[in-house]
Amino acid sequence: MSGNNRSNIHVGLDVQIVLKQDQRSGKLTSGTVEKILTNSPTHPHGIKVRLTTGDVGRVKVIVS
């Protein structure tokens, strides 16, 4: 599933995000979605979320 569509993401979902400071390297951070921060239904770089750890970034991978 794509992290570009808000409909694919919900609270409690395990995802991998790229943090703002890791955008150049592409390093992914794993965690569980606490809150969805992007309001639009899609975003070309991924939907922005806050993880339960407090990290904020854009969803790149949805872990099934």
C-alpha positions in Angstrom: 0.0 0.0 0.0 1.1 3.5 -0.7 2.0 6.0 2.0 0.8 8.8 -0.4 -2.9 8.1 0.2 -4.4 9.3 3.5 -7.1 6.6 3.2 -4.4 3.8 3.6 -3.3 5.2 6.9 -5.0 5.1 10.3 -4.1 5.5 14.0 -2.4 2.4 15.4 -0.8 1.3 12.0 2.8 0.2 11.9 4.7 2.3 9.4 8.2 3.5 8.3 8.7 7.2 8.0 11.4 9.5 6.8 12.2 12.3 9.3 12.9 15.9 8.0 16.6 15.6 8.9 16.8 12.2 7.1 15.2 13.3 3.8 18.6 13.5 2.0 19.8 10.1 3.2 16.4 8.5 3.0 16.9 6.8 6.4 13.7 5.2 7.6 12.3 5.3 11.1 9.8 2.6 12.3 6.9 3.2 14.6 3.2 3.2 15.2 0.9 6.1 14.0 -0.4 8.3 16.8 -1.9 11.1 14.7 -2.3 11.9 11.0 -1.1 15.5 10.4 -1.8 15.9 6.6 -5.4 17.0 5.9 -5.4 16.5 2.1 -6.4 13.0 0.7 -3.0 12.6 -1.1 0.5 14.0 -0.9 3.3 13.2 -3.5 6.0 12.8 -0.8 3.9 10.8 1.7 1.3 11.6 4.3 2.8 13.4 7.4 2.2 11.6 10.7 3.3 11.7 14.3 4.5 8.4 15.8 3.8 7.2 19.4 7.5 8.1 20.0 6.8 11.7 19.1 8.7 11.6 15.8 7.1 13.4 12.9 7.7 12.5 9.3 6.2 11.3 6.0 5.1 7.7 5.5 7.2 5.8 3.0 6.3 2.2 3.9 3.2 0.7 5.4 4.3 -2.5 7.4 1.7 -5.2 7.0 
